[in-house]
Amino acid sequence: MKNKPKPDFNREIGRRLRLARITANIRQNRAAKLVGVTNQQIRNYEVGYSRVTAVLVAKLAQLYQRPVGWFLEEVHLGDEAKADPAAGLIERERIVTKVHEELSDRPG
């Protein structure tokens, strides 16, 4: 009997942190400054490289105006699109950022 793979909780919590930050319209460097960590630490939390503490989740939840439980509630992997209607938001944010950067580089 094969073991069922365990969900990667660091990655899932990080995905939710990123989604909450983007929907709150807060950049990584601003979030980092407001909660007292480096921009690199925020990035590592969001991609799941580093485990985020409960205290930091609480601070970020307050900053992003989300309940703490939203970051920790169980979501079955593979059902994210059903559970999270904003699943495509991250890709849209990348496109908007790229267009904004291109427009701001234009003279005049």
N, C-alpha and C positions, 0 to 999 in steps of 0.2 A: 504494500500500500504506500503510495507516494505521499510525502508530506505536503500539505497545502502551503503555498508560499505566504509568508507574513507580509502584510502591507508595509510600505516604507513610510512610517509615520512622520519622520523628519521632512521628507519630501512633500507629503500631503499638507502638513501644517505650513510649510514654506510656501506652497502654492496658494494656500488660503491667505497667508500674510501678503503676498504679492497682489493678489486679486483685490483684497481690501484696501491696500495702499493705492492702487490704480483707481479704484472706484471713488476713493476719497480725494483723488486728484492731488496726491502728495508725492513729490519726487523722493528717491532713495536718500539723497544727501540731506534733505530737510528732515525726513523721518529719523535718520541717524542722529542728527544734531538734537532734535527734540527729546529723544529718549536716552541720549548719552552714550551712544556707541559709534563705531566708525561706519562709513558708507560700505566698506568691504564686509563688515559683520552683517549688515542688513542684507547684502547680496547673498552671503553664505547661508543665512537663515532662509531666504526666499527660495534658493535652489536645493535646500536640504543638505548642504555640506556640514552645517553646524547645527547642533541641537539648541533650540531656544528655551530659555528658562520660563517658568510659569510667571515670574514677576515681569519679565519683558513682554510676554504675551499680553498680560494685563495692561501694561503701559501702551502697547501698540493698539490693543483693542479700544482703549479710551481715545487715543489719537485718531484712529480710523472710524470711530463712532460705531463700533460693532460690539455685540455682546461677547464676552470671553468664550462662552460655550460654542459660538459659531466656529471658532478655530479648532475646537477639540471634539466636536460631535462626530459620531461615526458616519462615514460615507464609504460604502462598498466600492472598492476600486473597480473601475469600468463603468460605474454609474454616475460619474462626475457630471456628465452633460445633462442628465436628467435632474440631478440634485442641484446643479449650479447653472441657472439660465444665462449667466454672464461668462460662460466658458470660453467664448471667442474674444472676450474683451482684451486679453493680453496682446493678441495678434493685431487687433484694431489699434491699440495704443502704440504699438511699434510703427504702424503705417502712418498714423497721425504725427508721431514724433519726427519721422523721416521727412514728411511733407513740410512740417513746420520748420525744420532745420534748413531744408532747401529754400524755402521762401525767405527765411531770415538772412540767408547768405546773399540774396539778390541786392544789388545797389538801388538806392532810392527808396 
